[in-house]
Amino acid sequence: MDNDFQNNNDNQEEQEPQKEEKPSSALIEKIQQLGQTNVPQLSVDSRIHCLTIIGQIEGHLALPPQNKTTKYEHILPQLVAIEQNPKIEGVLIILNTVGGDVEAGLAISEMIASISKPTVSIVLGGGHSIGVPIAVSCDYSFIAETATMTIHPIRLTGLVIGVPATFEYLDKMQERVVNFVTKHSKITEETFKELMFAKGNLTRDIGTNVIGVDAVNYGLIDEVGGLGPAMKKLNEMIDQNKEKNEGLIQ
């Protein structure tokens, strides 16, 4: 009997350290992924999904591993899942991007614009180049007071345009960007093209760097603000959408 009792105690002592490994591994994972151990936990029933688009938008070609990228093949399935999930009632898009692949950026923009649920975007730091269509693709857009948006023509870095067909292709792609931005914001086509082809604003290049309030004055972005105003606006839009749907059902 004594031997049995000792064996049971040994088994319990062997099992106890295994239980302590779980929280420690969870802490390590938090440090690796988020850089800290204590992070706020979102409720499972949260009705808002936050989608971040940061760094360079990666398209059909893989960028070097040291580049901070947002891969469009990761974003598109998330947008499909958001549309299908009935628990998600609104989407918050946080942008801090230098731009990237034009077709990938337009694909993300078209997907966001076609979501049936309320969407709000915030430009923090920068929403440059192809980040501009993504920012305006939402139902309502915000920009931080110190954030910037660079508007410039489409270009192929390092390639010499040697045939008219290549130039024509770039021109048509540029028109797609211009049409999308003017359709989903209050800026006119003439004003947007003036900003795009302006000389002297960018060193040794053409285009315009638009900062905070200027983006709102041009009609590109709806309002200057950060996280608080954006969340307030999104919750208002969700409530309005609910009332509208309830009215249709009745």
Salt bridges, closest charged atoms under 4 A:
GLU58 OE2 - LYS71 NZ 2.79
GLU89 OE1 - ARG47 NH1 3.91
GLU89 OE1 - LYS242 NZ 3.57
GLU103 OE1 - HIS60 NE2 3.76
GLU168 OE2 - LYS172 NZ 3.56
GLU175 OE2 - LYS193 NZ 3.06
GLU189 OE2 - LYS193 NZ 3.17
ASP205 OD2 - ARG155 NH1 3.11
ASP222 OD1 - LYS186 NZ 3.83
ASP239 OD1 - ARG47 NH1 3.25
